[in-house]
Amino acid sequence: MTSPSLWLDPPGRRVKNEHPRLTVPVNPAPPQSKMNRKQLQKIGVPPRCVKMATQTLSRAAQEGTGFGLKGKQAKELIAGVLESPSTYLHDPLWGELARELLTQEIEPQSEPIEYRTWGDEIDPAAHVQMRDACRVPSAVGAALMPDAHVGYGLPIGGVLACEGAVIPYAVGVDIACRMKLSVLDMPAADLTKRRNLLEEALMGGTRFGVGVEHRPKQEHAVLDQDWDVSRITREKKDTAWKQLGTSGSGNHFVEFGLLTLAERDDELDLDAGEYVALLSHSGSRGAGAAVCSTYSAIAQRLLPQGCSDLGRLAWLSLDSEAGQEYWAAMNLMGDYAAANHAVIHRLVAKLAGAKVIAGVENHHNFAWKEFHQIPGKGVREVVVHRKGATPAAAGELGVIPGSMADPAFVVRGKGNAESLASASHGAGRRMSRKKAKDTYRFNAVKNDLAKKGITVLAAGSDEVPGVYKDIRQVMAAQEDLVDIVAQFDPKIVRMCGDGSEVED
């Protein structure tokens, strides 16, 4: 109920409202609820919700008739919310209390759900993070890939299935970080004969660095999509346009290499043999990071008190407005990340004088709605978070990279149910960036790689081959998850070499 209109008559003395016979003093004492803590708890308000109930009743009094709420009226109002809080979730007055009533009862699972691990070179801290993730109330399935290492919230290489909820930090800061491989119509010999041209194409067609923009700005149909799905995507659209076709920093790269197929692949429509290919790794840049930051903060504010220790594993219900906004924004960032790669490949291929004849691409920081067999529940639709994990449904193609000195692999998924149809997203780090910078000197590594036929145009000492696990061992540990279709050996590599802050 809205407050009646008031005006001064005479000025500064008394006020009138819409009831002509009623006058009240100027600046009356704020109306208060007539119910105290004991009375509220007696009718069923949980102790932790009493403060919110009291505040809401006071607001109701102020927005009501102006005389405060009598005990009976207050009791009836509170009883209605207690009986069916979900009915009041979107009520401007009672919604906050309703949400608190619903969330206060939510606590982490007393026993974490079980998960299987692939590989054995796993940082113990990654297992700690995985066990925490398996305590999320909505978690119903999980797996840990052989490239796993510590991340924020869910570990890198972690796969987590939840019912009706999405966890921004289980998707990752770089939403839709992904791989794209393009096979070019160039003879394999051009990797040697036309090496200068390919180096110039990489230098001219790529942009690296935190906050780096593309000049001139590039065009892609993704800019014609609806960027009003959330406030943050609307505000970041111009930034996204400026950064379209750029790669950022950290472990992001663009490289030419030799793709080898041992036998013909009908889906790729490629015969057995050797091909020149272009491979890239990056994500949704500043816009994606802003989406993650915005909605993870919202999720953490809504985190039930009983789940406060879950921190960055805070979730958003897909039934909530914030959850629906994040889901739409995440999918837009997926399209934007794909557009980034498309622009990079278009520019580099053009500079190299080549055309694309085949390709493979996939996200590996994302969440999907999928149907899976859930123990004790049958087949259910769940939200599968793959944070540094490659989708590997039966027959699904993907790319799993190694390092600047080690091969990447085009793979075909086997749809393993225990892994939630997932595989690793790379070799996985075995060394922190700080330790890597203290251990390696980039120029020495660069010279050693040159002797092996690998040209590194730019990179940092925190991305040298020694900081990664052996990709061959990682692939051997997941033979039940994917089949290898082709091998890509890097020959000309470009990463961020300006010392920029990491933007993985």
Number of C-alpha atoms within 10 A of each C-alpha: 9 9 12 13 10 12 13 12 11 9 8 10 10 15 18 19 15 11 9 7 7 9 13 12 11 13 8 8 9 12 19 19 22 18 19 14 14 11 14 21 14 10 13 13 21 17 13 13 17 19 15 18 27 21 14 19 24 21 18 23 22 20 16 16 14 17 13 21 22 13 13 10 14 20 17 12 14 22 16 12 20 19 10 13 21 15 13 18 19 15 12 8 15 22 18 18 25 24 17 21 23 16 16 16 12 16 16 20 15 9 9 17 17 13 18 12 18 22 17 13 15 20 14 11 13 22 19 14 21 27 18 20 27 26 21 24 19 22 22 25 25 25 26 28 32 29 32 31 26 21 18 16 24 32 26 29 30 35 31 30 27 22 18 17 23 30 27 32 28 32 29 30 25 27 36 31 27 27 27 22 26 23 24 21 16 17 11 18 13 14 21 11 11 11 16 12 15 22 22 14 19 25 18 13 22 20 24 25 21 20 17 17 20 16 11 7 11 16 14 14 9 18 16 8 11 14 19 14 17 17 13 21 25 14 14 17 16 13 15 23 20 19 24 30 32 28 33 29 27 24 19 24 23 29 24 29 23 20 25 21 18 13 12 14 13 8 9 14 11 16 14 13 13 18 23 23 27 26 25 25 23 28 33 32 31 20 27 28 17 19 26 24 16 15 24 25 15 17 23 18 13 16 24 22 16 13 21 16 13 20 17 20 26 28 27 26 16 17 10 13 12 16 22 18 20 26 22 18 27 24 16 22 28 23 17 28 30 24 21 26 27 17 19 24 25 17 19 23 23 14 17 20 14 15 15 17 14 15 18 17 19 20 27 31 27 27 28 17 15 13 14 20 16 15 10 7 9 10 12 14 17 25 25 30 28 35 33 32 28 30 28 24 21 15 14 17 24 29 31 24 24 25 23 24 19 17 22 24 24 24 24 21 23 20 20 16 14 16 26 25 23 30 38 33 29 28 25 26 21 18 17 14 17 10 12 19 17 11 14 17 14 19 13 10 15 20 13 13 18 13 9 11 13 20 23 22 17 17 24 23 24 25 24 21 17 18 22 20 20 20 22 14 15 23 25 13 18 18 14 15 26 27 18 18 19 22 21 27 23 27 22 24 23 23 27 25 17 13 14 15 13 15 20 18
